[in-house]
Amino acid sequence: MAIRGLRQTLRDCGLREHKDGSYSAMPKSNGPRLEVSVRHWGNWVGVVEAQYSPIP
């Protein structure tokens, strides 16, 4: 149930969900790209967030 809420929150923040369980958002300007990976196993949840600037 917590995973469902986390996924909905990420979508509500404007991130797009991918088939591999990751989420990403492209900035509207030249700001950094955001990628979030969510994994869960048993009672454990792992969330990794990365921000980076795409190479022009």
Protein Blocks (a to p, Z undefined) as FASTA:
>chain_A
ZZmmmmmmmmmnopacdfkopacdddfblcdcdddddddehjbccdddddddddZZ
